[in-house]
Amino acid sequence: TGTAPLLELRGVHTYYGQIHALKGLDMTVKEGEIVALIGGNGAGKTTTLRTVSGMMKPRAGQVLYAGQDVTGVPAHTLLGRGMSHVPEGRRIFPQLSVRENLEVGAYSVTDRGLIEQRIQEGFALFPRLKERENQLGGTMSGGEQQMLAIARALMVNPRLLLLDEPSMGLSPLFVEAIFDIVQMLNRERGTTILLVEQNASMALGIAHHGYVLQTGEIRLSRAAAELARDETVRKAYLGDE
Ligand code: ATP
């Protein structure tokens, strides 16, 4: 695992109107790591990713990316700097074909040859997408849409990939396939990954480090393997009796 922090949150407070969703979050994601963020419903996992990727602006605190203060920097600017966010619920374009969805993902890339190369890399990762190149995104199955959302996020060859619940609504076989690919991206391309998951055991199974979030606050920060062994974590998030 890496040493230098690629991402840091320092005392981050994020609100939805009066609702205080993140209450002074401190987090570090080192370059080259997979970091899992786990926690129950409404803990603030999605809000954390939105705050990192510039979709939401924190009311207080700082977000640092690649050594720079990026607090309040808009999402499209961060995307241009290699931070790619796969949001909750996938958000692919239903009226565009698979290929067109991938092309939209590459909007910050201008070199046609490079775009085509990345499309082919996406097809190599997800052969199902190649078979469905001209199919409309909206007619794909849930698992296929998740693959498309990830392939689209990879079109910028991200340095930091933010993944929000990639396993949601997928059959066990698809979940395995997605997690294998996440691990492969990290090992073979060195992509740093911040992974939000309800499926805590799978997430901790591939992560280096884990954070447990509870009502907007970090409760635990440990090596992922340690968290997976922790009795309280097992009872609360891993479904142990
Ligand atoms: P889940 O696993 O259920 O998706 P989460 O950990 O991702 O939960 P968030 O979606 O980040 O949690 O929500 C954190 C808090 O912010 C919750 O109390 C939620 O009700 C609130 N919240 C989230 N989105 C909005 C919104 N658009 N407007 C108002 N409140 C919101």
Residues whose N, C-alpha, C, O or C-beta is under 5 A from the ligand:
A	BS01	ATP	Y16 I19 A21 G40 N41 G42 A43 G44 K45 T46 T47
